[in-house]
Amino acid sequence: MRLLTILFVMSFLFSCKTEAPKVRLNKEERKYIDSIFSQRIPDLDTMLDSICLANRTDHYQSIKDSLISVRIKEIEAIRGK
């Protein structure tokens, strides 16, 4: 089962193109896209702020644990000398 999963993932990795095709937009298309973007930014800001607040405690604890682990390894390396 694990081998199938690995093969499945690898098939997606090798089937992806490395470069996106170049797209040229005319003036009206750029203006339209800019207006949509400008309208959506406040919604995106609100959504991202709420996601950050919801995940802040978990991420903070994870970062703290990682830093402590790194520092303990550094101290052990110094003591071992």
Secondary structure as the mmCIF struct_conf table of DSSP 4:
data_model
#
loop_
_struct_conf.conf_type_id
_struct_conf.id
_struct_conf.beg_label_comp_id
_struct_conf.beg_label_asym_id
_struct_conf.beg_label_seq_id
_struct_conf.end_label_comp_id
_struct_conf.end_label_asym_id
_struct_conf.end_label_seq_id
HELX_RH_AL_P HELX_RH_AL_P1 ARG A 2 SER A 15
BEND BEND1 CYS A 16 CYS A 16
BEND BEND2 THR A 18 GLU A 19
HELX_LH_PP_P HELX_LH_PP_P1 ALA A 20 LYS A 22
HELX_RH_AL_P HELX_RH_AL_P2 LYS A 27 GLY A 80
#
